[in-house]
């Protein structure tokens, strides 16, 4: 925080939850709700001393009864806030797959072989179900899924993380996602080839997999009858261990490429043993192509930016697609740790003080509302801090402000935190 004369210069945070949800695209909406849920819980921890309590055994094991008085309240607040966050998984699962699916209407997640007819005939419905689950569908949409005409007779089923329908290429693309080159270890990597890919290959060859109006169809039949001449199935590895887009070289350096190669060779041997028509083998880049009747099939490995190139046939950057930089989580978590510390020690904090002022001062209440309706406008934030400190400076004492933080700057963060919860 810097000051120019008497005017406070405020740092505006980039908070997704201060944005108008109705104006967000799908890629941001899939983050908005989980972010909002987490911020709401952090807010509750900031204003309610009983929001989280530790049982006697936890208090003993975690050292809450033995920590020195100097650090007691900070440690309890730190433990409470971070333990909640570490156990909160809402919104994290399948985020990457949902982000991919948000880019085009034909891209969906959790592609089950048994649901291929639904996906090909109604990709919009399948995509919506994947992103929002059945709870996010209308009654009519749920009924359409329950009453689908196709019967599935496969003894096995298989699910792939994400897939896209490339109508102009007459191609279906499926990708099983691994976050980093070391995700899951060598066994998990190899099993994608030896189990998942092998099962899909078997299901492609099953002549009686689907039934409609008394007629039986293979998965290959379903694809060909819908105008698709090719299906591509990949394992896709997003990042190297340092967070850069994954590369084959980075995979080799970490020692996991060999498990990809072993799985590739196993699938190749399996195809040969079953007398499949193998038409292309690239062992360096781990690509294997074959055909079943009029359907061309490719299995392979993708790294980093190769994934969106194959999935969408567009030159997207993995970093640009997946890294949405917002301050909601880190700011609210750090803020709530300090706010809960002061709440436990003093029975109040900047958050509870601000909320009480809002109750008794309509001018500030209206300015705060304007701040929210303008998605956290920096000038309105600065005006709000100035107004609060000009009228109620004594109610925001320095001993309720974290060390090495300017009081004005911290109050601005509190306003933005509360605003993001209430927006």
C-alpha positions in Angstrom: 0.0 0.0 0.0 1.3 3.4 -0.9 -0.2 6.8 -0.1 -0.2 9.9 -2.3 -1.0 12.8 -0.1 -4.1 12.0 1.8 -5.5 9.6 -0.8 -5.1 5.9 -0.2 -4.0 3.8 -3.2 -5.7 0.5 -3.0 -4.6 -2.8 -4.5 -7.5 -4.4 -6.3 -7.4 -8.2 -6.2 -8.5 -10.4 -9.1 -11.5 -12.2 -7.6 -13.6 -14.4 -9.7 -16.4 -14.5 -7.2 -16.8 -10.7 -7.4 -17.7 -11.1 -11.1 -21.3 -11.3 -12.3 -21.9 -15.0 -12.8 -24.4 -14.4 -15.5 -21.7 -12.8 -17.7 -19.2 -15.6 -17.3 -18.4 -18.2 -19.9 -18.6 -21.9 -19.1 -14.9 -22.2 -18.5 -15.2 -19.7 -15.6 -18.5 -21.0 -14.3 -17.0 -24.4 -13.5 -14.6 -22.6 -11.1 -17.1 -20.0 -9.8 -19.3 -22.3 -7.7 -16.6 -24.3 -6.0 -14.7 -21.1 -5.3 -17.8 -19.5 -3.9 -18.4 -22.5 -1.6 -14.9 -22.4 -0.3 -15.0 -18.6 0.3 -18.3 -18.9 2.1 -16.8 -21.5 4.5 -13.8 -19.3 5.1 -16.1 -16.4 5.9 -18.0 -18.6 8.4 -14.7 -19.5 10.0 -13.9 -15.8 10.2 -17.1 -14.7 12.1 -18.1 -17.8 14.1 -15.8 -19.2 16.8 -17.7 -22.5 16.8 -17.5 -23.0 13.0 -15.0 -25.7 13.6 -14.1 -27.5 16.8 -11.5 -30.1 17.7 -12.3 -33.1 19.7 -10.2 -33.8 22.8 -8.0 -36.4 21.1 -7.3 -34.1 18.2 -6.5 -31.2 20.5 -3.9 -33.5 22.3 -2.5 -35.0 19.1 -2.3 -31.7 17.2 -0.6 -30.0 20.2 -3.4 -27.5 20.8 -3.1 -28.0 24.6 0.6 -27.6 24.7 1.4 -24.7 22.2 2.6 -21.6 23.9 0.2 -18.7 24.7 2.0 -16.5 22.2 1.1 -18.8 19.2 -2.0 -20.5 20.6 -4.8 -18.7 18.7 -2.8 -18.4 15.5 -2.0 -22.1 15.5 -5.6 -23.1 16.2 -6.8 -20.8 13.4 -4.2 -22.1 11.0 -5.1 -25.7 11.8 -8.8 -25.1 11.4 -8.7 -23.1 8.2 -6.1 -25.3 6.4 -7.7 -28.6 7.6 -11.0 -27.5 6.1 -9.4 -26.6 2.8 -7.3 -29.8 2.5 -10.5 -31.9 3.1 -12.6 -29.8 0.7 -12.5 -31.6 -2.7 -15.6 -29.9 -4.2 -14.8 -28.5 -7.6 -11.3 -29.9 -7.9 -12.3 -33.3 -9.4 -12.3 -33.4 -13.2 -11.6 -29.6 -13.4 -9.1 -30.1 -16.2 -11.5 -32.3 -18.2 -14.3 -29.8 -17.6 -12.1 -27.0 -18.7 -11.4 -28.8 -22.0 -15.1 -29.6 -22.4 -16.0 -25.9 -21.9 -14.2 -24.9 -25.1 -16.4 -26.5 -27.7 -19.9 -28.0 -27.6 -18.9 -31.3 -29.0 -16.3 -32.0 -26.3 -17.5 -34.0 -23.4 -16.1 -35.8 -20.3 -16.5 -39.2 -18.8 -17.0 -40.9 -22.1 -18.4 -44.4 -21.5 -18.4 -46.9 -24.3 -22.0 -47.7 -23.3 -23.0 -44.1 -23.8 -21.6 -43.6 -27.3 -25.0 -43.6 -29.0 -26.2 -40.9 -26.6 -23.0 -38.8 -27.1 -23.1 -39.1 -30.9 -26.8 -38.4 -31.2 -27.0 -35.7 -28.5 -23.5 -34.3 -27.7 -24.9 -31.2 -26.0 -26.9 -33.2 -23.5 -24.0 -35.6 -22.9 -21.6 -32.6 -22.3 -24.0 -31.0 -19.9 -24.4 -34.2 -17.9 -20.6 -34.5 -17.7 -20.0 -31.0 -16.5 -22.9 -30.5 -14.2 -23.8 -34.1 -13.3 -27.4 -35.4 -13.4 -28.3 -32.8 -10.7 -27.7 -30.0 -13.2 -30.2 -31.4 -15.8 -33.8 -30.6 -16.3 -36.5 -33.2 -15.8 -36.9 -33.5 -19.6 -33.1 -34.0 -20.1 -33.0 -36.7 -17.4 -35.9 -38.5 -19.0 -34.1 -38.4 -22.4 -31.2 -40.2 -20.8 -33.3 -42.8 -18.9 -35.4 -43.7 -22.0 -32.7 -43.9 -24.7 -33.6 -46.4 -27.4 -30.2 -48.2 -27.4 -29.5 -51.3 -25.3 -26.0 -52.2 -24.3 -24.9 -55.8 -24.0 -21.2 -55.5 -23.2 -20.0 -57.5 -20.3 -17.4 -54.8 -19.7 -17.6 -51.0 -20.0 -14.8 -48.5 -20.2 -14.7 -44.7 -19.5 -12.3 -42.2 -21.0 -11.7 -38.8 -19.3 -12.4 -36.5 -22.3 -13.5 -36.8 -25.9 -14.3 -34.6 -28.8 -16.4 -35.1 -32.0 -14.6 -33.7 -35.1 -17.4 -33.7 -37.6 -15.5 -32.0 -40.3 -12.7 -34.6 -40.0 -15.1 -37.6 -39.6 -13.1 -38.4 -36.5 -13.7 -39.1 -32.8 -10.9 -38.4 -30.3 -10.6 -39.8 -26.8 -7.9 -38.8 -24.3 -7.1 -40.3 -20.9 -5.5 -37.5 -18.9 -2.6 -37.6 -16.6 -1.7 -34.3 -14.9 2.1 -34.8 -14.7 4.7 -37.1 -16.1 4.9 -38.8 -12.6 1.1 -39.0 -11.9 0.2 -42.5 -10.7 3.6 -44.0 -11.2 4.7 -46.5 -13.7 2.1 -49.2 -13.0 -0.9 -46.8 -13.5 0.7 -45.5 -16.8 1.2 -49.0 -18.1 -2.3 -50.1 -17.2 -3.9 -47.5 -19.5 -2.4 -49.4 -22.4 -2.7 -53.0 -21.1 -6.2 -52.7 -19.6 -8.1 -49.6 -20.7 -6.9 -49.5 -24.3 -7.1 -53.2 -24.7 -10.7 -53.2 -23.4 -11.7 -50.5 -25.8 -10.1 -52.4 -28.6 -12.1 -55.5 -27.7 -15.3 -53.5 -27.4 -14.7 -52.0 -30.9 -14.6 -55.6 -32.2 -17.7 -56.9 -30.4 -20.3 -57.5 -33.1 -23.3 -57.6 -30.6 -22.4 -54.7 -28.3 -25.4 -52.5 -29.0 -29.0 -53.3 -29.9 -31.8 -51.1 -31.3 -35.1 -52.3 -32.7 -34.0 -55.9 -32.6 -30.8 -55.3 -34.5 -27.2 -55.8 -33.1 -24.3 -53.5 -33.8 -20.6 -53.2 -32.9 -19.1 -50.0 -31.7 -17.4 -49.7 -35.1 -20.8 -50.0 -36.7 -22.2 -47.2 -34.6 -19.3 -45.0 -35.6 -19.4 -45.8 -39.3 -23.2 -45.5 -39.4 -22.9 -42.0 -37.9 -20.4 -41.0 -40.6 -17.1 -41.4 -38.6 -14.3 -43.1 -40.3 -11.6 -42.8 -37.6 -11.3 -43.0 -33.8 -8.2 -41.8 -32.1 -7.5 -42.9 -28.5 -4.6 -41.4 -26.5 -3.0 -41.1 -23.1 -2.3 -37.4 -22.6 0.2 -36.1 -20.1 -0.2 -32.4 -19.4 2.8 -31.2 -17.4 6.4 -31.9 -16.5 7.2 -31.9 -12.8 8.3 -28.2 -13.0 4.9 -27.1 -14.3 5.9 -26.6 -17.9 3.9 -28.4 -20.7 4.9 -32.0 -20.7 7.4 -33.3 -23.3 8.6 -36.7 -24.3 12.1 -35.6 -23.2 10.7 -34.6 -19.8 9.0 -38.0 -19.5 12.3 -39.7 -20.2 14.2 -37.6 -17.7 11.8 -38.7 -14.9 12.0 -42.3 -15.9 8.3 -42.9 -16.8 8.6 -43.0 -20.6 9.7 -46.6 -20.4 6.3 -47.6 -18.9 4.5 -45.9 -21.8 6.7 -47.8 -24.2 6.1 -51.1 -22.4 2.3 -50.6 -22.6 2.6 -49.6 -26.2 4.5 -52.8 -27.1 1.9 -54.9 -25.1 -1.0 -53.4 -27.1 0.9 -54.0 -30.3 1.5 -57.6 -29.4 -2.1 -58.0 -28.5 -3.3 -56.6 -31.8 -0.9 -59.0 -33.7 -2.0 -62.0 -31.7 -5.6 -61.2 -32.6 -4.7 -60.9 -36.3 -5.7 -57.2 -36.5 -4.7 -55.2 -39.5 -1.9 -53.1 -38.1 -1.1 -50.4 -40.7 1.4 -48.0 -38.9 3.8 -48.3 -36.0 5.9 -45.4 -34.6 7.6 -46.8 -31.5 9.5 -43.5 -30.9 6.4 -41.4 -30.7 4.3 -44.3 -29.4 1.7 -44.3 -32.1 -0.1 -47.4 -33.4 -2.7 -47.5 -36.2 -4.9 -50.4 -37.3 -8.2 -50.9 -39.0 -11.4 -52.8 -38.4 -13.4 -53.0 -41.5 -13.9 -49.4 -42.7 -12.9 -47.9 -39.4 -9.4 -46.6 -38.8 -8.2 -46.8 -35.2 -5.2 -45.0 -33.7 -3.7 -45.4 -30.2 -1.0 -43.2 -29.0 0.7 -41.0 -26.4 0.5 -37.2 -26.3 2.5 -34.6 -24.3 1.6 -31.1 -23.3 0.5 -28.9 -26.2 0.0 -32.0 -28.4 -3.2 -32.7 -26.4 -5.3 -29.8 -27.6 -3.8 -30.1 -31.0 -5.2 -33.6 -31.4 -8.4 -33.0 -29.4 -9.5 -29.9 -31.1 -7.1 -29.7 -34.2 -6.2 -26.2 -33.0 -2.9 -24.8 -31.8 -3.9 -24.1 -28.2 -1.3 -23.7 -25.4 -1.9 -26.0 -22.3 -0.8 -23.2 -20.0 -3.2 -20.6 -21.6 -6.1 -23.1 -21.5 -5.8 -24.4 -18.0 -4.2 -21.6 -15.9 -6.9 -19.2 -14.9 -5.1 -16.8 -12.5 -7.5 -15.6 -9.8 -6.8 -14.5 -6.2 -9.9 -16.0 -4.5 -8.4 -19.0 -2.8 -5.0 -17.7 -1.6 -6.4 -14.3 -0.5 -9.4 -15.8 1.4 -7.4 -18.5 3.0 -4.7 -16.2 4.3 -7.2 -13.6 5.4 -9.4 -16.1 7.2 -6.4 -17.5 9.1 -5.7 -14.0 10.6 -9.4 -13.2 11.1 -10.0 -16.4 12.9 -6.9 -15.8 15.0 -8.2 -12.4 16.2 -11.7 -13.8 16.6 -10.5 -16.6 18.9 -8.3 -14.2 20.9 -10.3 -11.0 21.0 -13.8 -12.0 20.1 -13.8 -9.7 17.1 -11.9 -8.9 13.9 -12.0 -6.5 10.9 -14.7 -8.7 9.3 -17.1 -8.6 12.3 -16.5 -4.9 12.8 -17.1 -4.2 9.1 -20.4 -6.2 9.2 -21.6 -4.3 12.3 -20.9 -1.0 10.6 -22.9 -2.1 7.5 -25.9 -2.8 9.8 -25.9 0.7 11.2 -24.7 2.9 8.4 -26.8 3.0 5.2 -24.3 5.3 3.3 -21.6 2.7 3.7 -24.1 -0.1 3.0 -25.1 1.5 -0.3 -21.5 2.1 -1.3 -20.6 -1.5 -0.5 -23.5 -2.6 -2.7 -22.3 -0.4 -5.5 -18.8 -1.9 -5.1 -20.3 -5.4 -5.5 -22.5 -4.5 -8.5 -19.5 -3.1 -10.2 -17.5 -6.3 -9.7 -15.1 -4.9 -7.2 -14.3 -1.6 -8.9 -11.0 -0.2 -7.7 -12.2 3.4 -7.3 -15.2 2.4 -5.3 -13.0 0.2 -3.1 -10.7 3.1 -2.4 -13.8 5.3 -1.6 -15.1 2.7 0.8 -11.9 2.3 2.7 -11.5 6.1 2.9 -15.1 6.5 4.2 -14.7 3.7 6.8 -11.5 5.1 8.2 -12.7 8.7 8.2 -15.8 7.8 10.2 -14.7 4.7 12.2 -10.9 4.7 12.3 -10.9 3.9 16.1 -13.0 0.8 15.5 -10.2 -0.8 13.3 -7.3 -0.9 15.8 -3.8 -1.9 14.6 -3.7 -4.8 17.0 -6.3 -6.5 14.9 -4.2 -6.1 11.7 -1.6 -8.8 10.8 2.1 -7.9 11.3 3.7 -6.1 8.4 0.4 -5.2 6.9 -0.8 -1.7 6.4 -4.2 -1.2 8.1 -5.7 0.3 4.9 -4.5 -2.4 2.7 -5.8 -5.1 5.0 -9.2 -3.5 5.3 -9.4 -3.3 1.5 -8.7 -7.1 1.4 -11.4 -7.7 4.0 -13.9 -5.7 2.0 -13.0 -7.6 -1.2 -13.2 -11.0 0.7 -16.7 -10.2 2.2 -17.8 -8.7 -1.2 -16.8 -11.9 -3.0 -18.9 -14.0 -0.5 -21.9 -11.8 -0.8 -21.9 -11.0 -4.5 
